[in-house]
Structure formats: C-alpha cells, structure tokens
Amino acid sequence: MDYQSHPIERQKKLAVLIDADNAQASIIKNLLDEVAKYGVASVKRIYGNWTTSQLQPWKDVLLSNSIIPVQQFTYTTKKKCNGQCADHRCDGPAPCGKPGRLLPGIE
C-alpha cells in the first residue's frame, strides 16, 4: 500500500480590528463567525476611547472573546482618524467599523 501524506491546507491568519466607537458589541458573535469562514482570527484588537462609559457594552465581551482593547483618545470628531496595522503575522485584516480610522488608505 502506498501511503502518501496529503498537504494540509494552511488556514489564513486574520487580524480582526474593531472600531469600538463606531460598532456595536452585539455584533461580536456574528462577526467572529463570519471571520471563521475565511480563516483564523489570530489577532483580535478593539480600538476606542476606554475612558468613556459608552464603551461599557464592549468591556463586557472583551475577555470572553479574547479581544485586546487599545486606547485611542478622541482627538477629533467627525473626521477620519488614522491608525495602522503593523502586525505582520497575519495574511490580511478583517476591519470592523470605519476602516479608514484603523488602516490608512482603506475606505
């Protein structure tokens, strides 16, 4: 008998970048389920102004979903804010919210 090992297809590693100020916490389960269709959410970060009480719903789901909060002060309002994804361990971003705020050049 000839046993050949078949190459295992590598799952894509995706970075889930959430704009907490512009996305609702109630979407998290559906969001992560959708991301799982395309690969593994190897990095999960959420950006927002954590000094305000309006992000409390997100605070309630961070730990259970292994999401790392990143402080982003509200320097401007109703303008595009630029952030950056410098994590090169991922095959692609999966931004949620206003992408231009998290990744420059993405509309």
C-alpha positions in Angstrom: 0.0 0.0 0.0 1.2 3.5 -0.9 0.6 6.0 1.9 1.2 9.5 0.8 0.8 12.4 3.1 -1.5 15.0 1.6 -0.5 18.6 2.2 -2.7 20.2 4.9 -4.2 23.4 3.7 -2.9 26.2 5.9 -5.7 28.4 7.3 -5.3 32.1 6.8 -4.5 34.1 9.9 -6.6 37.2 10.0 -6.4 40.3 12.1 -9.8 41.5 13.4 -9.6 45.2 14.1 -12.7 46.7 15.6 -13.5 50.4 15.9 -15.4 50.3 19.2 -16.7 53.9 18.9 -18.5 53.0 15.6 -19.5 49.3 16.0 -21.9 47.7 18.5 -20.9 45.0 20.9 -24.0 43.0 19.9 -22.3 42.1 16.6 -19.3 40.2 18.0 -20.7 36.7 17.7 -21.8 37.1 14.1 -18.6 39.0 13.3 -16.3 36.2 14.6 -18.4 33.5 13.0 -18.1 35.3 9.6 -14.3 35.7 10.1 -14.0 32.0 10.8 -15.4 31.2 7.4 -12.2 32.7 5.9 -9.5 31.8 8.4 -8.4 32.1 12.0 -8.8 35.3 13.9 -5.2 35.2 15.2 -5.2 38.8 16.3 -8.3 40.5 17.8 -7.9 44.1 18.8 -10.5 46.8 19.5 -9.8 50.5 19.4 -11.7 53.1 21.3 -11.7 55.7 24.0 -12.0 53.4 27.0 -12.1 56.4 29.4 -15.8 56.9 28.5 -18.7 55.0 29.8 -20.3 54.5 26.3 -18.0 51.5 25.6 -19.2 49.5 28.6 -21.1 47.0 26.4 -17.7 46.2 24.7 -16.0 45.9 28.1 -18.5 43.2 29.0 -17.5 41.0 26.0 -13.7 41.6 25.7 -12.5 38.8 28.0 -14.9 36.1 26.8 -13.8 36.7 23.2 -10.1 37.2 23.8 -10.1 40.7 22.4 -7.3 43.1 23.3 -8.5 46.7 23.9 -6.3 49.5 22.7 -6.8 53.1 24.0 -7.4 55.6 21.3 -8.3 59.1 22.6 -10.9 61.2 20.8 -8.7 63.9 19.4 -11.0 64.8 16.6 -14.7 64.3 16.0 -16.5 63.5 12.7 -13.1 63.3 10.9 -11.1 60.3 9.6 -8.6 59.2 12.1 -5.6 57.1 11.0 -4.2 54.1 12.8 -2.0 51.4 11.5 -1.7 47.6 11.4 1.9 46.7 11.9 1.3 43.1 12.8 3.0 41.1 10.0 1.9 37.7 11.4 -1.4 38.0 9.6 -2.4 37.2 6.0 -5.0 40.0 6.0 -7.1 42.4 8.0 -10.7 42.0 8.9 -11.6 45.5 10.0 -15.0 46.2 11.6 -16.2 49.8 11.8 -14.8 52.7 9.8 -11.7 51.0 8.2 -10.0 54.3 7.4 -9.8 55.0 11.1 -7.9 51.8 11.7 -6.0 51.3 8.5 -5.0 54.3 6.4 -5.9 54.0 2.7 -8.9 51.7 3.2 -12.3 53.2 2.6 
